[in-house]
């Protein structure tokens, strides 16, 4: 039994494709005591065993995060949880997070190309930071998710090829490839009237996205890794059908959904 919770609203980063800064503004955090009371309520009255923490950037405030981890370790409820991390230069306290019950990390690298990262206001070394976090996390037994966006400003076949090579090298447990879609209120949405954001058409980007999913997940080692994860967790069997359906939808099983 699981549910989602939110401990903060807003994000300190200014990624050009995202609407969170314009919608929520700067981060505002609930008190540790307030979060603790909700966690206890969910555990004691609803039997919750897993929490999906859906804050935009859970590691934005290292002091708040450290207090949260102390709280979870102190409660010792056996609750596991997941969160979204941003690839800052300072690494998150992965070992302490693991002791506090964190089992799944979700990171959005978006691009491995410095020229594209610059266009979306991400640090040019954020891809290296993301790779470092994923490598450390996998060594600690985390399930890792990585998001990549194709079609951002400055995108080209060459940058997409570089992104693909990067995701193979990082080899997160699950990598998700998306075509960039304009979100109203984002910086890029205001620039859309100035012309195309990159030289690739939406159809070309879609083809690259489909090819990325196929090539990443049809590698023998990746198929074995994902299937081993499902087999190690009986409760996950119910999700195996959805996993296979996604492959069918992309034409990976020979039948286009």
Rosetta blueprint (number, residue, H / E / L):
1 X L
2 X E
3 X E
4 X E
5 X E
6 X L
7 X L
8 X E
9 X E
10 X L
11 X L
12 X L
13 X L
14 X L
15 X L
16 X L
17 X L
18 X L
19 X L
20 X H
21 X H
22 X H
23 X H
24 X H
25 X L
26 X L
27 X L
28 X E
29 X E
30 X L
31 X L
32 X H
33 X H
34 X H
35 X H
36 X H
37 X H
38 X H
39 X H
40 X H
41 X H
42 X H
43 X H
44 X H
45 X H
46 X H
47 X L
48 X L
49 X L
50 X E
51 X E
52 X E
53 X E
54 X L
55 X L
56 X L
57 X L
58 X L
59 X L
60 X L
61 X L
62 X H
63 X H
64 X H
65 X H
66 X H
67 X H
68 X H
69 X H
70 X H
71 X H
72 X H
73 X H
74 X H
75 X H
76 X L
77 X L
78 X L
79 X L
80 X E
81 X E
82 X E
83 X E
84 X E
85 X E
86 X L
87 X L
88 X L
89 X L
90 X L
91 X L
92 X L
93 X L
94 X H
95 X H
96 X H
97 X H
98 X H
99 X H
100 X L
101 X L
102 X E
103 X E
104 X E
105 X E
106 X E
107 X E
108 X E
109 X E
110 X E
111 X L
112 X L
113 X L
114 X H
115 X H
116 X H
117 X H
118 X H
119 X H
120 X L
121 X L
122 X L
123 X L
124 X L
125 X L
126 X H
127 X H
128 X H
129 X H
130 X H
131 X H
132 X H
133 X H
134 X H
135 X H
136 X H
137 X H
138 X H
139 X H
140 X L
141 X L
142 X L
143 X E
144 X E
145 X E
146 X E
147 X E
148 X E
149 X E
150 X E
151 X L
152 X L
153 X L
154 X L
155 X L
156 X L
157 X H
158 X H
159 X H
160 X H
161 X H
162 X H
163 X H
164 X H
165 X H
166 X H
167 X H
168 X H
169 X H
170 X H
171 X L
172 X L
173 X L
174 X E
175 X E
176 X E
177 X E
178 X E
179 X E
180 X L
181 X L
182 X L
183 X L
184 X L
185 X L
186 X L
187 X H
188 X H
189 X H
190 X H
191 X H
192 X H
193 X H
194 X H
195 X L
196 X L
197 X L
198 X L
199 X L
200 X L
201 X L
202 X H
203 X H
204 X H
205 X H
206 X H
207 X H
208 X H
209 X H
210 X H
211 X H
212 X H
213 X H
214 X H
215 X H
216 X H
217 X H
218 X L
219 X L
220 X H
221 X H
222 X H
223 X H
224 X H
225 X H
226 X H
227 X H
228 X H
229 X H
230 X H
231 X H
232 X H
233 X L
234 X H
235 X H
236 X H
237 X H
238 X H
239 X H
240 X H
241 X H
242 X H
243 X H
244 X H
245 X H
246 X H
247 X H
248 X H
249 X H
250 X L
251 X L
252 X L
253 X L
254 X L
255 X L
256 X L
257 X L
